[in-house]
């Protein structure tokens, strides 16, 4: 019975110890899992080995072996590396001679299994306990049963309490609470287990602290990376994504991890196929970068993204997944699209530029930094007579010009110019190249640089200016020549006269000015027509030209007036030439349409410095001398004599030059304005500006008839014309709502080729509409120099101004010349208007002129309207506009020039309508 009791007691004790062992093993499992899971996930094999060795130091573990997911041995303690693993025991047993209980546990973290721990626990303590119980039971007997039971109870209590505390500590450590109290260590197995557990806990605490620091560093980098960062495991599931995903897609990281197929599910449908293919390649361990695709935001909007990916391996080279970085490249894509558009535009612009350069008549040659040709257009080949199919790209400058068939008048000079240009890398002045065939080519050289001022090469532009030079020479000829006779005109006369006086003054040498006109030329012109007058002028010019010496110059000043400059001539030489001229003109056998015409001339001589030292003085004296010759009976010449200038008329003529000069200097001229009205409704059409001179001493107004003829004999008339134009344009600019203004220009205007350009610049400066300025020129002046008049009127038309032909009908051949003169308006001469209601012939003339003007598309104006009957008759005859004392008197402050709003016209704009008793004509 005792044996049974002892045996039974031993069996019970053994069973109790076995249960306690199971509890101890169960308590150790979380500790081992917590200690090993972190290093195993990170692949820290050194740390794993240290943990196993530390756990092996006690007697509890016979061995410990750590296996990976594929059952490959990673580290071991207590078992040789090449020794086979013992088979697993289903339970703890001491009866079969096996002193080690073999078992295993799975090492996992967050539900993911990373490996298996195989270990063996020694069962010697169970065998020893069983033997002691049997031995004591046999010796002690029944007392031993009680003592055994008491001992077992105490031992069970102690073991249970300490193991329970270890169990609680393991749970606390699993919760990362390393401050829980452990049982006191002892020499027994539980005590040794406590020591091992404490060491393992401290190591685990240190490892977890390092792991947390590593995680913090990792997340500090990953979470604040601007790009979207992902970790995708080998199976294709995304296990981590940084917060940037919310900024880019609108989804939170948790939402993204919950999305099926993330991140492929956020790729636009049309790109998912290619993305899936690349995704499979990435999961196969390949790296990749720069793949671009469109992604979908949470709100459905699209954006362009680019992804780079790299495989992740542990220390043993096992593939753990891929790390992907996704960047929003929408702005880059937009920039690319803009760049492509710009590139397309640039290509189109380049094509247009190339087409433009190819179509240009200018030769273009672009030479690079190395002096070799980069581009040339067809015009370059044409100018240099290089075959069209000859490609010059890549040739140096010497070889390029060697391909030309042109011969240069000075080839060495041009070679030097090219060498200097290539050496200095700067813009060069225009270089003129003269060819043996007579052509003239200009070269402009430009240094081409980029935005950073880096030198890129040279742009050489060639232009064949042969025709332009010929045209310029022709224009210069026309500007200085009388178109009818070919003689120098008044413009050149003034230049040469100034030069002659300067030379004479510098060398203290005498010189002479001869002034002459044809007697009764106007009669011939009026009776036989302008063709006869023109033919006569040409004949006279030819005869007198043959009488002058090489250093003497003959000029036609306008109409029938001529002048001869004789530099270095004394009195005898001048008088001899004057005699020859008068006699030669008188002897000209001139026949026109079967009739013999006899002409004569009157000539005046003025000497420098005897009669004057400046132009105005000398011209005035020569003009006075010519007048003295006419007073002597015409067909004569006279040298100027001051004693003959005693008549009031002669004194007046000589004094006017000084008076006009003072008037211009002291601003004594005034403009008065007379309205020009429509005949049908009496509306104001425009104003005519009429010049007056305020006498400096008396303050009285002097009409233009007293000073204009004198001014036309000198340059003063040109200055007066410009003064009137300046005043009129300034007034139009100041009063934008004022009516247009008509300005009278003298016949001498044709001698001033720069006047149209002066008018154009004046209008541009004051920003005035040219249509508001009307230029009036007299018919007599126009037909006396028809060619010059046509050219002058055409230039005026180019400015945009209207042109009116004044005093129309006064000449014999008005109708014949009207079709050649492109004027807009004709003003009927006053001799046809005065007494019009009572003069049937004038009515016929007026009706005829109106019909001709209307047929040519020209407006008609009648001047000198002095009564109501005349105005009504003009309206009936079809005259468009009228002016005269009956409608309006000239006045300095005309009501139409009041500063009024266009919506509130001045009541004074209507004609006076008085005045059947008004007298006088239009000044």
Secondary structure, DSSP 8 states (H G I E B T S, - for coil): -HHHHHHHHHHHHHHHHHHHHHHHHHHHHHHHHHHHHHHHHHT-HHHHHHHHHHHHTSSSEEEEEEEETTS-EEEEESS-TTS------SS--STTS--EEEEEEEEEETTEEEEEEEEEEE-HHHHHHHHHHHHHHHHHTHHHHHHHHHHHHHHHHHHHHHHHHHHHHHHHHHTT-TT-------SSHHHHHHHHHHHHHHHHHHHHHHHHHHHHHHHHHHHT-SSEEEEE-TTS-EEEE-THHHHHHS--HHHHHHSTTTTGGGB-GGGHHHHHHHHHHHHTT--EEEEEEEEE-TTS-EEEEEEEEEEEE-TT--EEEEEEEEEE-HHHHHHHHHHHHHHHHHHHHHHHHHHHHHH-SSEEEEEETTSBEEEE-HHHHHHTT--TT---TT-BHHHHHHT----BTTHHHHHHHHHHHHHH-S-EEEEEEEBTTS-EEEEEEEEEE-TT--EEEEEEEEEE-HHHHHHHHHHHHHHHB-TTT-SB-HHHHHHHHHHHHHHHHHHT--EEEEEEEETTHHHHHHHH-HHHHHHHHHHHHHHHHTTS-TTEEEEEEETTEEEEEEET--HHHHHHHHHHHHHHHHT--EEETTEEE---EEEEEEEETTT-SSHHHHHHHHHHHHHHHHHTTSSEEEE--GGGTTSHHHHHHHHHHHHHHHHHHHT-EEEEEEEEEETTT--EEEEEEEEEEE-TTT--EE-GGGTHHHHHTSTHHHHHHHHHHHHHHHHHHH-TTS-EEEEE--GGGGG-TTHHHHHHHHHHHHT--GGGEEEEEEHHHHHHTHHHHHHHHHHHHHHT-EEEEEEET-STTHHHHHTTS--SEEEE-GGGTTTGGG-HHHHHHHHHHHHHHHHTT-EEEE----SHHHHHHHHHHT--EE-STTT---BSS-GGGS---TTS--GGGS-----TT------
